Amino acid sequence: MFLLLAVMGAGTVLELVSPQDDTFGGVPLLCVVAALWLLPAWPALVIGVAAMIQPVVLLEIGQWPALTADFQFIAVAVVTVIGTVTVNALVRAATEREALIDGLTRFTADAAHELRSPLSAIRNTAEVTLQRSRTPARYVASLEQIRDQATRLAVLTDGLLLLARRDASALYVRRVALSLDDIMEELHERWRSPAERAKVTLEVDCESGAELSGDPVLLGRLFDNLVDNALRQAKSRITVSTRLDGSRCLVSVEDDGGGFPTGQRPATVDQVGSGATFPARSGGTGLGLRIAAAVAAEHGGTIGLEHFDGGLRVVVRLPVTPSQGSVRSRPSPLGHEHVDTAQEPGDPAQLDVPPASGGGPRSP
């Protein structure tokens, strides 16, 4: 900046000592162009203001005629404005392009990590089965394992496709009137048996009275992901609680699985699995949490993490609709689509059970 100011000052001095030579009158304009491309915004602005002051000074002392001074002033002002807009647009485009590339790289890495496990399990099961002749029962067991892993692979692909559609602004959200209590009842029914097999107590609060507008399948996937993550970590208990908070409903999924180590506790969902600083629990990538956050964002909500000694609490905040009586119809029962973004071999991929009736906290 100081070098360009010195160049402008030298050009002005040369213009004063060489009144018959108009070559040096264009020096400030060149300095403005150089400043816009080489300097940050505020130093470039200083150069532009200094360049606009020069013709005014030369006009006042009678060195330049009014027409020349006016032309120089307008030229510098126009170049400063247009140059600033152009440079800012190019910088913004470069930033967006870099963010797009980073997002694509991260998405590809997550996809490779998540898809590798079921693909390897399918290949290994097939190779072991084909090594020698087996009884029909053993063949059936191997095919069941391959089926489970293929189902898991389909679920993972579906989750990755959801993120890709959201990044491309092509995710369709079907909005219908929903009761949060109904969603919680169906959530409990889907996960009651997996929790019993894992010897974990699952408690679900079904008495918030909240009503909201949203896509029942996507919201089911959101809460399935959170409960699935909690079930993988929990030692003995998972608690899903709901409550109204003004114009929003809060759904908390809490487990006693130890949480993140001190010093490695991410502040946001986006930080989970983002590197060595904030690794995901159980060596995952945090894909399930990011899918849940994407669904919440599409519904105008957010997901936050609350750390405490001995566990983790994931809090979902969703906007509610004005209460107009209970929602009696269920256009698309959540119990008919259980989506799990990171299932282990043998975990259920789909649980098709009828909705429960009644309310209140549920436990096995």
C-alpha positions as CSV (number, residue, x, y, z in Angstrom):
1,M,0.0,0.0,0.0
2,F,2.7,2.5,0.9
3,L,4.6,1.6,-2.2
4,L,1.6,2.4,-4.4
5,L,1.0,5.7,-2.4
6,A,4.6,6.6,-3.1
7,V,4.2,5.8,-6.8
8,M,1.1,8.0,-6.9
9,G,2.9,10.8,-5.1
10,A,5.9,10.6,-7.6
11,G,3.4,10.7,-10.5
12,T,1.8,13.8,-9.1
13,V,5.2,15.5,-8.7
14,L,6.2,14.6,-12.2
15,E,2.9,15.9,-13.4
16,L,3.7,19.2,-11.7
17,V,7.2,19.6,-13.1
18,S,6.2,18.4,-16.6
19,P,3.0,20.3,-17.4
20,Q,3.2,19.5,-21.1
21,D,3.4,15.7,-20.5
22,D,0.1,14.0,-19.7
23,T,1.7,10.5,-19.4
24,F,1.9,10.7,-15.6
25,G,-1.8,11.5,-15.2
26,G,-2.7,7.8,-15.7
27,V,-0.4,6.6,-12.9
28,P,-3.0,6.8,-10.2
29,L,-5.5,4.8,-12.3
30,L,-2.9,2.1,-12.7
31,C,-2.2,2.1,-9.0
32,V,-5.9,1.6,-8.3
33,V,-6.0,-1.4,-10.6
34,A,-2.9,-2.9,-9.0
35,A,-4.3,-2.3,-5.5
36,L,-7.6,-4.0,-6.3
37,W,-5.9,-7.2,-7.4
38,L,-3.0,-7.3,-4.9
39,L,-4.3,-5.7,-1.7
40,P,-7.1,-6.5,0.8
41,A,-10.2,-4.5,0.7
42,W,-9.4,-1.6,3.0
43,P,-5.9,-0.8,1.7
44,A,-7.3,-0.9,-1.8
45,L,-10.0,1.6,-0.7
46,V,-7.3,3.9,0.7
47,I,-5.5,3.8,-2.7
48,G,-8.8,4.6,-4.5
49,V,-9.6,7.6,-2.3
50,A,-6.0,8.9,-2.7
51,A,-6.3,8.5,-6.5
52,M,-9.6,10.5,-6.5
53,I,-8.0,13.3,-4.4
54,Q,-5.2,13.8,-6.9
55,P,-7.3,15.4,-9.7
56,V,-9.1,17.6,-7.2
57,V,-5.8,18.9,-6.0
58,L,-4.4,19.5,-9.5
59,L,-7.6,21.3,-10.5
60,E,-7.5,23.6,-7.4
61,I,-3.9,24.6,-8.1
62,G,-4.6,25.2,-11.8
63,Q,-2.4,22.4,-13.1
64,W,-5.3,20.6,-14.8
65,P,-8.3,22.0,-16.7
66,A,-11.7,21.1,-15.3
67,L,-12.5,18.6,-18.1
68,T,-9.3,16.6,-17.5
69,A,-9.8,16.6,-13.7
70,D,-13.4,15.5,-14.0
71,F,-12.5,12.7,-16.4
72,Q,-9.7,11.5,-14.2
73,F,-12.0,11.6,-11.1
74,I,-14.8,9.7,-12.8
75,A,-12.4,7.1,-14.3
76,V,-10.9,6.4,-10.9
77,A,-14.3,6.1,-9.2
78,V,-15.7,3.8,-11.8
79,V,-12.6,1.6,-11.9
80,T,-12.6,1.4,-8.1
81,V,-16.3,0.4,-7.9
82,I,-16.3,-2.1,-10.8
83,G,-13.0,-3.5,-9.8
84,T,-14.1,-4.0,-6.2
85,V,-17.3,-5.8,-7.3
86,T,-15.4,-8.0,-9.7
87,V,-12.7,-9.0,-7.3
88,N,-15.2,-9.8,-4.6
89,A,-17.2,-11.9,-7.0
90,L,-14.2,-13.8,-8.1
91,V,-13.1,-14.4,-4.5
92,R,-16.6,-15.5,-3.5
93,A,-16.7,-17.9,-6.5
94,A,-13.3,-19.3,-5.5
95,T,-14.4,-19.8,-1.9
96,E,-17.6,-21.6,-3.0
97,R,-15.6,-23.8,-5.4
98,E,-13.2,-24.7,-2.6
99,A,-16.0,-25.5,-0.2
100,L,-17.7,-27.6,-2.9
101,I,-14.5,-29.6,-3.5
102,D,-13.9,-30.0,0.2
103,G,-17.5,-31.2,0.6
104,L,-17.2,-33.6,-2.3
105,T,-13.9,-35.0,-1.0
106,R,-15.4,-35.5,2.5
107,F,-18.5,-37.1,1.0
108,T,-16.5,-39.5,-1.1
109,A,-14.3,-40.5,1.9
110,D,-17.4,-41.0,4.1
111,A,-19.0,-43.1,1.4
112,A,-15.9,-45.3,1.0
113,H,-15.5,-45.8,4.7
114,E,-19.2,-46.7,5.3
115,L,-19.6,-48.9,2.3
116,R,-16.4,-50.9,2.8
117,S,-17.6,-52.8,5.8
118,P,-20.7,-54.4,4.4
119,L,-19.0,-55.1,1.0
120,S,-16.1,-56.8,2.8
121,A,-18.6,-58.8,4.9
122,I,-20.5,-60.0,1.8
123,R,-17.3,-61.0,0.0
124,N,-15.8,-62.8,3.0
125,T,-19.0,-64.7,3.8
126,A,-19.3,-65.8,0.1
127,E,-15.6,-66.9,0.0
128,V,-15.8,-68.9,3.2
129,T,-19.0,-70.5,2.1
130,L,-17.6,-71.6,-1.2
131,Q,-14.4,-73.1,0.2
132,R,-16.0,-76.5,0.8
133,S,-19.3,-78.3,0.7
134,R,-21.7,-77.5,3.6
135,T,-25.0,-78.6,4.9
136,P,-28.2,-76.9,3.6
137,A,-28.6,-75.2,7.0
138,R,-25.1,-73.7,6.7
139,Y,-25.8,-72.4,3.3
140,V,-29.1,-70.9,4.5
141,A,-27.2,-69.2,7.4
142,S,-24.6,-67.8,5.0
143,L,-27.2,-66.5,2.7
144,E,-29.0,-64.8,5.6
145,Q,-25.8,-63.1,6.6
146,I,-25.3,-61.9,3.0
147,R,-28.9,-60.7,2.9
148,D,-28.4,-58.7,6.1
149,Q,-25.3,-57.1,4.8
150,A,-26.9,-56.3,1.5
151,T,-29.8,-54.6,3.4
152,R,-27.3,-52.6,5.4
153,L,-25.6,-51.6,2.2
154,A,-28.9,-50.5,0.7
155,V,-29.6,-48.4,3.8
156,L,-26.2,-46.8,3.7
157,T,-26.5,-46.0,0.0
158,D,-29.9,-44.4,0.8
159,G,-28.4,-42.2,3.5
160,L,-25.6,-41.1,1.3
161,L,-28.1,-40.3,-1.5
162,L,-30.1,-38.2,1.0
163,L,-27.0,-36.1,1.8
164,A,-26.1,-35.8,-1.9
165,R,-29.7,-34.6,-2.8
166,R,-29.6,-32.1,0.0
167,D,-26.2,-30.7,-1.1
168,A,-27.7,-30.4,-4.6
169,S,-30.9,-28.7,-3.2
170,A,-32.9,-31.6,-4.6
171,L,-34.2,-33.2,-1.4
172,Y,-38.0,-33.4,-1.5
173,V,-39.7,-33.0,1.9
174,R,-43.3,-34.1,2.0
175,R,-45.1,-32.1,4.8
176,V,-48.1,-33.5,6.6
177,A,-49.5,-32.9,10.0
178,L,-47.9,-35.1,12.6
179,S,-48.1,-35.8,16.3
180,L,-44.7,-36.0,18.1
181,D,-46.2,-38.4,20.5
182,D,-47.2,-40.8,17.7
183,I,-43.7,-40.5,16.3
184,M,-42.2,-41.4,19.7
185,E,-44.6,-44.3,20.1
186,E,-43.6,-45.8,16.8
187,L,-39.9,-45.1,17.6
188,H,-40.3,-47.1,20.8
189,E,-42.0,-50.0,19.0
190,R,-39.2,-50.2,16.4
191,W,-36.4,-50.2,18.9
192,R,-37.8,-52.1,21.8
193,S,-36.7,-55.5,20.6
194,P,-33.1,-54.4,19.6
195,A,-32.8,-52.8,23.0
196,E,-33.9,-56.0,24.7
197,R,-31.4,-58.1,22.8
198,A,-28.6,-55.6,23.7
199,K,-29.8,-55.7,27.4
200,V,-30.3,-52.0,27.4
201,T,-33.3,-50.2,28.9
202,L,-35.1,-48.0,26.4
203,E,-37.3,-45.3,27.9
204,V,-39.3,-43.1,25.5
205,D,-41.5,-40.1,26.6
206,C,-44.7,-40.0,24.6
207,E,-46.6,-37.2,26.4
208,S,-45.3,-33.9,24.9
209,G,-48.5,-33.1,23.1
210,A,-46.6,-31.3,20.4
211,E,-47.7,-31.2,16.8
212,L,-45.5,-30.4,13.8
213,S,-45.5,-30.4,10.1
214,G,-43.0,-32.6,8.3
215,D,-42.1,-35.7,6.4
216,P,-42.8,-38.8,8.5
217,V,-40.3,-41.0,6.7
218,L,-37.5,-38.5,7.0
219,L,-38.3,-37.7,10.6
220,G,-38.4,-41.4,11.4
221,R,-34.9,-41.7,9.8
222,L,-33.7,-38.8,12.0
223,F,-34.7,-40.4,15.3
224,D,-33.8,-43.9,14.1
225,N,-30.2,-42.7,13.5
226,L,-30.0,-41.1,16.9
227,V,-31.3,-44.1,18.8
228,D,-29.2,-46.5,16.7
229,N,-26.1,-44.5,17.6
230,A,-27.1,-44.4,21.3
231,L,-27.7,-48.2,21.3
232,R,-24.2,-48.9,20.0
233,Q,-22.7,-46.9,22.9
234,A,-25.1,-47.4,25.8
235,K,-24.1,-49.5,28.7
236,S,-27.5,-50.0,30.3
237,R,-29.9,-47.2,29.5
238,I,-31.2,-44.9,26.7
239,T,-33.6,-42.2,27.5
240,V,-35.6,-40.3,24.8
241,S,-37.4,-37.3,26.3
242,T,-39.6,-34.7,24.7
243,R,-40.9,-31.3,25.8
244,L,-42.3,-28.1,24.4
245,D,-40.1,-24.9,24.5
246,G,-42.2,-22.0,23.2
247,S,-42.6,-22.4,19.4
248,R,-40.3,-25.5,19.3
249,C,-40.3,-29.0,20.6
250,L,-37.2,-30.6,22.0
251,V,-36.4,-34.2,21.7
252,S,-33.4,-35.5,23.6
253,V,-31.7,-38.8,23.1
254,E,-29.4,-39.6,25.9
255,D,-27.2,-42.7,26.5
256,D,-24.8,-43.7,29.3
257,G,-22.1,-44.9,27.0
258,G,-19.3,-42.7,28.3
259,G,-19.5,-39.9,25.7
260,F,-16.5,-38.3,24.1
261,P,-13.2,-38.1,26.0
262,T,-12.3,-34.7,27.5
263,G,-10.5,-32.6,25.0
264,Q,-12.1,-34.4,22.1
265,R,-15.7,-33.2,22.6
266,P,-17.1,-31.7,19.4
267,A,-19.2,-28.6,19.8
268,T,-21.3,-29.2,16.7
269,V,-22.5,-32.3,14.7
270,D,-20.4,-31.2,11.7
271,Q,-17.2,-31.7,13.8
272,V,-18.0,-35.3,14.6
273,G,-15.6,-37.5,12.6
274,S,-13.9,-34.5,11.0
275,G,-10.4,-35.8,11.9
276,A,-8.1,-36.8,14.7
277,T,-9.3,-33.9,16.9
278,F,-12.9,-35.0,17.0
279,P,-13.1,-38.7,16.1
280,A,-16.6,-40.3,16.0
281,R,-17.4,-42.8,18.7
282,S,-16.7,-46.5,17.8
283,G,-14.4,-45.4,15.0
284,G,-17.2,-44.3,12.7
285,T,-17.4,-41.2,10.5
286,G,-20.4,-39.5,12.2
287,L,-22.4,-40.0,9.0
288,G,-25.6,-41.0,10.9
289,L,-25.4,-37.7,12.9
290,R,-24.9,-35.7,9.7
291,I,-27.9,-37.3,8.1
292,A,-30.0,-36.5,11.1
293,A,-28.8,-32.9,11.1
294,A,-29.6,-32.6,7.4
295,V,-33.2,-33.9,8.0
296,A,-33.6,-31.5,10.9
297,A,-32.3,-28.6,8.9
298,E,-34.8,-29.4,6.1
299,H,-37.6,-29.1,8.7
300,G,-36.3,-25.8,10.0
301,G,-34.7,-27.4,13.1
302,T,-31.3,-28.0,14.6
303,I,-29.3,-30.7,16.4
304,G,-27.0,-29.9,19.3
305,L,-24.7,-32.0,21.4
306,E,-24.6,-31.8,25.2
307,H,-21.7,-33.6,26.9
308,F,-21.8,-34.8,30.5
309,D,-19.7,-37.2,32.5
310,G,-20.6,-40.7,31.6
311,G,-22.6,-40.1,28.4
312,L,-23.9,-37.9,25.6
313,R,-27.1,-36.1,25.0
314,V,-28.2,-35.2,21.4
315,V,-30.9,-32.6,21.4
316,V,-33.2,-32.1,18.4
317,R,-35.1,-28.8,18.1
318,L,-38.0,-28.7,15.7
319,P,-40.7,-26.0,15.1
320,V,-44.2,-26.9,16.1
321,T,-47.5,-25.9,14.6
322,P,-50.3,-24.2,16.5
323,S,-52.3,-26.8,18.4
324,Q,-55.6,-27.6,16.6
325,G,-56.4,-30.9,18.3
326,S,-54.7,-34.2,18.2
327,V,-53.5,-35.6,15.0
328,R,-55.5,-38.8,14.4
329,S,-54.3,-40.0,11.0
330,R,-50.9,-41.3,10.1
331,P,-50.4,-40.9,6.4
332,S,-47.2,-42.9,6.3
333,P,-46.5,-45.0,9.4
334,L,-42.9,-44.8,10.4
335,G,-42.9,-48.4,11.5
336,H,-42.8,-49.5,7.9
337,E,-39.4,-48.0,7.2
338,H,-36.5,-48.3,9.6
339,V,-33.4,-46.7,8.2
340,D,-30.1,-47.3,10.0
341,T,-27.0,-45.7,8.6
342,A,-24.5,-47.9,10.3
343,Q,-25.8,-51.3,11.3
344,E,-23.6,-54.1,12.5
345,P,-23.9,-57.6,11.2
346,G,-27.0,-59.2,12.6
347,D,-28.8,-56.0,13.5
348,P,-32.3,-55.6,12.2
349,A,-32.5,-53.5,9.0
350,Q,-36.3,-53.2,9.0
351,L,-38.7,-53.7,11.7
352,D,-42.4,-53.8,10.6
353,V,-44.5,-53.6,13.7
354,P,-47.9,-52.0,14.2
355,P,-48.0,-48.6,16.0
356,A,-48.4,-48.7,19.8
357,S,-51.4,-47.2,21.5
358,G,-51.4,-45.1,24.5
359,G,-48.8,-42.7,25.8
360,G,-46.4,-42.1,28.6
361,P,-42.8,-43.1,29.0
362,R,-42.0,-46.5,27.5
363,S,-39.5,-49.0,28.7
364,P,-39.0,-52.7,27.9
